[in-house]
Amino acid sequence: MAQAALFSDAASATAIPLSTPRSRPPLETLTWQEPPAATEEGAS
């Protein structure tokens, strides 16, 4: 189930412009760097 949600997110990230990497990182990053990305946002 979690994978399905991730796939949906990845599809959305590909549809939207890459001008908002902070809001939604590229699917490549979402594939294996979801937790670190969230931590970076909190640290920043």
Rosetta blueprint (number, residue, H / E / L):
1 M L
2 A H
3 Q H
4 A H
5 A H
6 L H
7 F H
8 S H
9 D H
10 A H
11 A H
12 S H
13 A H
14 T H
15 A H
16 I L
17 P L
18 L L
19 S L
20 T L
21 P L
22 R L
23 S L
24 R L
25 P L
26 P L
27 L H
28 E H
29 T H
30 L H
31 T H
32 W H
33 Q L
34 E H
35 P H
36 P H
37 A H
38 A H
39 T H
40 E H
41 E H
42 G H
43 A H
44 S L
